């Protein structure tokens, strides 16, 4: 007989906590494993939009080491083996046919913030080796979070199970150089055998060790985002949290337009900084009319200085 939902979720919670507390860098039985994660930057460019009105998306959930900077490897819980998961790009009114296959060691699930579905069935947790499929049609355009919704949700998001889905409006926005930034927090144990596990107690304390855009602190200082003078620049900013907002700001620029909700109806203009709440997403844009180097930051500088910052270079 299958366990009921409460029993299954309680099991999911206990398994997740047990794995989070196991010795980092081992196979769960105390045996060291080889760290094979290689550092790579996360491309912030918005992927192109296909012309298909039915978007088929198949993702996997799995626990794998992820290098978030050259000298830091974390025991990530991931979608498609990376933190964050892949950026999904669809259009308002498209049908998204989604499948999640669990290749991990514990239950996982998927929660799309742009989907209107029955979460008890579509967002339910699945056991290792199982798959789940559901479909939805985004009603609104904008920048949306997706994440694992298996209890304890704090631990699953905090261990890397999140990403962004960008929904274009039916009437396209003006042509722009478009970039996606997903802010998240890292709460880490001391590394053992070359890997840092995530610390659930620290997550509850809400004081992160690292805050990052697209899973790697300060990566866009080392590999800046580049545009040309005269380009319209559009940032889709999503705050995965799991707890804190992102006070998004570009030093030396002002946002001509910020879409608080579904673009283009929700625009406000002449904005210096705006807060994207945990679990939320907004669209920021301006014209790059000056040549130079322009830092983009979380202006909550306690978090900006922990890694939520990058560099936009405007070339002639």
Secondary structure, DSSP 8 states (H G I E B T S, - for coil): ----HHHHHHHHHHHHHHHHHS-TTB-SSS-B------------B-----S-SEEEEEEEEEEEEEEEETTEEEEEEEETTBSS---EEEETT-EEEEEEEE-SSS-B--EETT--S-HHHHT--B-TT-EEEEEE---S-EEEEEE---SSHHHHHHTT-EEEEEEE-SS-----EEEEEEEEEE-B---BTTBB-B-HHHHHHT--SEEEETTBTTHHHHS-EEEETT-EEEEEEEEEESS--EEEEETT--EEEEESSSTTTTEEEEESEEEE-TT-EEEEEEE--S-EEEEEEESSHHHHTTT-EEEEEEE-
